[in-house]
Amino acid sequence: MRKLLSSIFLLSLLITACAAPSPAPAPTSVIENTALPTQPVQFTPVPTFTAEVQPTAGFPTFTPPTALPGQPNVIQFAANGTYADITDTIASGSSKTYSINAMKGQIMSISILPLIPDGGWGYIPMQIKGADGNMLCPQSADSECMFWRGVLPSSQDYFVTLTPNGDVPQFVMRVAINPPGKEAQYFQYTNPATGVSLTYPDAFAPAIPVVGNYKTPPELTLHFIDSKTYDKTNLSEAYLFFSSTSDPQTAATCTKPNQSGGSPEQIVGNEVINGFTFIHSTSEGAGAGNYYQQEIYRMVNKKVCYEAIYFIHSTNIGNYPPGVVTEFDRNALMQKLYGVFSTFTIK
């Protein structure tokens, strides 16, 4: 769950409360997919952001049929399916509710990738509520629910209400529910042009990048969305940015510190990731009680510049009343980020 303080300071992803969902559980429309729980799903996560807001070719999207007035859009996976990427629209000033049935103890994750036109601004908070009235997200009036991942407390229908803020003409909502007893399911990202491949678990979801020290805009931005890591801690957001480019000018200066980045970089040394040697740099920045840390890895291989960045944004514990929040576990978070980066390979 992204805290309100994070939203204000960094992405201008600011402030609205989520509308309450319709309690009606009657099924009205079906959204299906064909992902298997035992194999990684190949996925092109970042559409091209244009005025027309057209998804990138190959993006596995599922557009829900129109539901009856006052009824939620019912999400059902195909046989053996474990997730759906749902492309949809919501009129400005309105809300839309989806329902999905799941069993107690299953791990569910929900994230939103807004498709924003060039020059536009917007984001989509959500509310997740069980048919029994139990609110999963947001958990307090001073926070917004930008994503949620956790263990479901009951076997029932869950209602997800989206209330956009700003200019969001289209979005992709990922809903993933792991099979009973499974801690994670995995997705695979590949770029045929540069041969790169990465595999990531459902604790990460595709997102729009925030401002970082990357030399080229990330082709893949993964937002860490495990709610329990954020709850009652000073962690605001964490991302993994990844890019690969054969641009000669970028490749020529690939492993040098980024002089045009927002914060100065310091080279730490070499680090071997899955057999590939990267130059490791760090960058730190602070302001208004916020702390930003970046672990940066760059390498040139066959005239292609590869760049991966761990981006961690936290807040000053001293800004909170005593006992309200605790220091997040940085080492555990770094292990999660490394777990994705360690799958890096070039085909």
C-alpha positions in Angstrom: 0.0 0.0 0.0 1.5 3.3 -1.0 1.4 5.9 1.7 -0.1 9.3 1.0 3.2 11.0 1.8 4.9 9.1 -0.9 2.2 10.0 -3.5 2.5 13.7 -2.8 6.2 14.0 -3.0 7.3 11.8 -5.9 5.0 11.0 -8.8 2.4 13.6 -8.0 0.2 10.6 -7.4 -1.9 12.5 -5.0 -5.0 12.2 -2.9 -8.5 10.8 -3.3 -10.5 8.5 -1.3 -12.0 5.4 -2.9 -15.7 5.0 -3.4 -17.5 2.1 -1.7 -18.2 -0.9 -3.9 -21.6 -2.1 -4.8 -22.4 -5.1 -2.6 -24.3 -7.0 -5.2 -22.6 -10.3 -5.8 -24.7 -11.4 -8.8 -22.5 -12.5 -11.7 -22.9 -10.4 -14.9 -19.8 -10.8 -17.1 -16.9 -13.1 -17.3 -13.2 -12.1 -17.9 -11.0 -15.1 -18.8 -7.3 -15.9 -19.4 -5.2 -18.9 -20.1 -2.2 -18.5 -17.9 -1.0 -21.7 -16.3 0.2 -21.7 -12.6 3.2 -23.9 -13.3 5.0 -21.9 -16.0 6.2 -18.3 -16.3 3.9 -16.1 -18.4 5.5 -14.2 -21.2 4.5 -10.6 -21.0 5.2 -7.2 -22.6 4.4 -5.0 -19.6 4.7 -1.4 -20.8 2.4 -0.1 -23.5 3.4 2.8 -25.7 1.9 5.9 -24.1 0.3 7.9 -26.9 -2.7 10.1 -27.3 -4.6 7.1 -28.6 -3.5 5.0 -25.7 -3.1 1.8 -27.7 -1.5 -1.2 -25.9 1.7 -2.6 -27.3 1.3 -5.5 -29.6 1.4 -8.8 -27.7 0.1 -7.3 -24.4 -2.3 -10.0 -23.1 -5.4 -7.9 -22.4 -8.9 -8.9 -21.6 -11.6 -6.3 -22.1 -14.7 -7.0 -19.9 -18.2 -6.9 -21.4 -20.5 -4.2 -20.2 -22.1 -5.1 -16.9 -25.7 -4.5 -16.0 -26.3 -1.2 -14.2 -25.5 -1.4 -10.6 -23.8 -4.8 -10.9 -20.1 -5.5 -10.7 -17.9 -7.0 -13.5 -17.3 -10.6 -12.5 -13.7 -11.8 -13.0 -13.3 -15.5 -13.6 -10.1 -17.3 -14.7 -10.1 -20.0 -17.4 -9.5 -23.6 -16.4 -6.0 -23.7 -14.7 -5.7 -19.9 -15.0 -4.2 -17.9 -12.2 -4.3 -14.3 -13.3 -5.9 -11.8 -15.7 -4.7 -8.5 -17.2 -7.9 -6.5 -17.8 -7.9 -3.5 -20.1 -10.8 -1.2 -19.3 -11.9 2.5 -19.1 -13.7 4.5 -16.5 -15.4 7.8 -17.2 -14.1 10.8 -15.4 -15.8 11.4 -12.0 -17.2 7.9 -11.8 -16.2 4.5 -10.4 -16.2 0.9 -11.5 -16.5 -2.3 -9.4 -15.2 -5.8 -10.1 -15.9 -8.9 -8.1 -13.8 -12.1 -7.8 -14.4 -15.2 -5.8 -11.4 -16.8 -3.9 -10.7 -19.2 -1.1 -9.4 -18.5 2.4 -5.6 -18.7 2.6 -5.0 -18.0 -1.1 -2.6 -15.1 -1.9 -4.2 -12.5 -4.1 -2.5 -9.5 -5.7 -4.1 -6.5 -7.5 -2.3 -3.7 -9.3 -3.1 -1.0 -11.7 -1.1 0.2 -14.7 -2.7 3.5 -15.9 -2.3 4.3 -19.6 -1.8 8.0 -19.6 -1.5 10.2 -22.8 1.6 12.3 -23.4 1.4 15.3 -21.2 -1.4 13.8 -19.1 -1.6 13.1 -15.4 -3.6 10.7 -13.3 -3.7 7.6 -11.2 -6.3 5.1 -9.9 -6.8 4.3 -6.2 -8.7 1.2 -5.3 -10.8 -0.2 -2.5 -10.9 -3.9 -1.8 -13.7 -5.2 0.4 -15.0 -8.7 1.2 -18.7 -9.6 0.9 -18.6 -9.9 4.7 -17.7 -6.2 4.9 -14.1 -6.7 5.9 -11.9 -4.0 4.3 -8.6 -5.2 2.9 -7.5 -1.9 1.4 -7.1 1.0 2.3 -6.6 0.3 6.0 -6.8 3.9 7.2 -8.4 7.2 6.2 -5.0 8.9 5.6 -3.7 6.4 3.0 -4.6 5.4 -0.5 -4.7 1.8 -1.8 -2.6 1.8 -5.0 -2.1 -1.9 -4.9 -2.7 -4.9 -2.6 -1.1 -8.3 -2.1 -1.8 -10.6 0.8 -3.5 -13.7 2.2 -7.2 -13.8 1.9 -9.0 -14.0 5.2 -12.2 -15.8 4.1 -13.7 -17.8 1.2 -16.1 -15.4 -0.4 -16.5 -12.8 -3.1 -14.2 -9.8 -3.0 -15.2 -6.4 -4.5 -12.6 -4.1 -6.1 -13.7 -0.6 -6.7 -11.6 1.8 -8.9 -12.0 5.5 -8.7 -9.7 7.4 -11.1 -8.2 10.7 -10.3 -6.9 12.8 -13.2 -6.7 12.0 -16.9 -6.7 8.2 -17.1 -8.6 7.3 -20.3 -7.5 3.6 -20.1 -5.8 1.2 -17.7 -4.7 -2.4 -17.3 -5.6 -4.1 -14.0 -3.7 -7.2 -13.1 -5.6 -9.6 -10.8 -3.6 -12.7 -9.7 -4.6 -15.4 -7.3 -2.1 -18.1 -6.5 -3.3 -21.7 -6.4 -3.9 -23.0 -2.8 -0.6 -23.6 -1.0 1.5 -21.7 -3.5 3.4 -18.7 -2.3 4.0 -17.2 -5.7 3.5 -17.4 -9.4 5.9 -16.1 -12.0 5.9 -13.9 -15.1 8.6 -13.7 -17.7 9.7 -10.5 -19.5 11.7 -10.8 -22.7 13.0 -8.2 -25.2 13.8 -9.9 -28.6 15.7 -6.9 -29.9 18.4 -7.1 -27.2 17.9 -10.7 -26.1 17.3 -9.9 -22.4 15.1 -12.0 -20.2 13.9 -11.6 -16.6 11.5 -13.6 -14.5 9.6 -12.0 -11.6 7.1 -13.2 -9.0 3.6 -11.8 -8.4 5.0 -9.7 -5.5 6.1 -7.3 -8.4 3.8 -5.7 -11.0 4.4 -3.6 -14.1 4.2 0.1 -13.4 5.0 3.6 -14.7 8.6 4.6 -13.7 9.2 7.4 -11.2 12.1 9.7 -11.8 15.4 7.9 -11.3 19.1 7.9 -12.4 18.5 5.8 -15.4 20.3 6.8 -18.6 17.4 5.7 -20.9 13.7 5.4 -19.9 13.1 2.0 -18.4 11.6 -0.6 -20.8 10.5 -2.5 -17.7 9.4 -1.0 -14.4 8.4 -3.4 -11.7 6.7 -2.1 -8.6 7.2 -4.1 -5.4 3.6 -4.6 -4.2 3.8 -7.0 -1.2 1.5 -5.2 1.2 2.9 -6.7 4.4 6.3 -5.1 3.7 4.7 -1.7 3.7 2.2 -2.0 6.4 3.1 0.1 9.5 6.6 0.8 8.2 8.3 3.8 6.8 8.7 2.3 3.3 6.9 4.3 0.7 7.7 2.6 -2.5 10.3 0.3 -4.2 10.9 -0.4 -7.8 13.2 -2.3 -10.1 13.9 -0.4 -13.3 15.4 -2.2 -16.3 16.5 -1.0 -19.8 18.6 -2.3 -22.7 19.6 -0.2 -25.7 22.0 -0.5 -28.6 22.1 3.2 -29.1 25.9 3.9 -29.8 26.1 7.0 -27.7 24.5 5.4 -24.7 26.6 2.3 -25.0 29.8 4.4 -25.2 29.2 5.9 -21.8 27.1 3.1 -20.3 29.2 2.2 -17.3 30.1 5.7 -16.3 28.1 7.5 -13.6 25.1 9.3 -14.9 26.0 13.0 -14.8 22.5 14.2 -15.7 20.7 12.1 -13.0 18.9 13.7 -10.1 21.4 12.6 -7.5 25.2 12.2 -7.7 26.5 8.6 -8.2 29.4 6.8 -6.5 30.9 3.7 -8.1 31.1 0.8 -5.6 32.9 -1.7 -7.9 32.1 -4.7 -10.0 29.3 -7.2 -9.2 28.6 -10.5 -11.0 24.9 -11.2 -11.6 24.1 -14.6 -13.1 27.5 -14.8 -14.8 27.5 -11.2 -16.1 29.8 -8.5 -14.7 28.1 -5.2 -13.9 29.5 -1.9 -12.7 27.7 -1.2 -9.4 27.0 2.4 -8.3 24.9 4.0 -5.6 23.0 7.2 -5.3 21.2 8.9 -2.4 18.9 11.8 -2.0 16.7 13.4 0.6 14.2 16.1 1.1 11.1 17.0 3.2 11.5 14.0 5.3 11.9 11.6 2.4 14.9 9.5 1.6 15.7 8.0 -1.8 18.3 5.3 -2.4 19.3 3.8 -5.7 21.5 0.7 -6.4 22.6 1.0 -10.0 24.0 -1.7 -12.2 25.3 -1.2 -15.8 27.1 -3.4 -18.3 27.9 -3.4 -22.0 27.6 -6.7 -23.8 27.9 -6.9 -27.6 27.5 -3.2 -28.0 24.2 -3.2 -25.9 24.0 -1.2 -22.7 22.1 -3.0 -20.0 21.0 -1.0 -16.9 19.2 -2.2 -13.7 18.3 0.0 -10.8 16.8 -0.8 -7.4 14.9 2.4 -6.3 13.8 2.6 -2.7 11.9 5.5 -1.2 11.3 5.7 2.5 10.3 8.4 5.0 11.9 9.6 8.2 10.8 7.6 11.2 11.0 10.9 13.3 8.1 12.3 11.3 5.6 9.9 12.9 4.3 9.7 16.5 6.2 7.2 18.6 5.1 3.6 18.0 3.1 4.3 14.9 5.5 2.9 12.3 8.7 0.8 12.4 11.8 0.8 10.2 11.3 -1.4 7.1 13.6 -4.4 6.7 16.0 -3.1 4.0 18.0 -6.3 3.8 14.8 -8.4 3.1 13.7 -5.9 0.5 17.1 -6.0 -1.2 16.9 -9.8 -1.4 13.5 -9.5 -3.1 14.9 -7.1 -5.7 18.0 -9.2 -6.2 15.8 -12.2 -6.6 14.4 -10.7 -9.8 17.7 -9.3 -11.1 19.5 -12.6 -10.5 17.3 -14.1 -13.3 18.8 -11.8 -15.8 20.1 -13.5 -18.9 20.8 -12.8 -22.6 19.7 -15.1 -25.3 
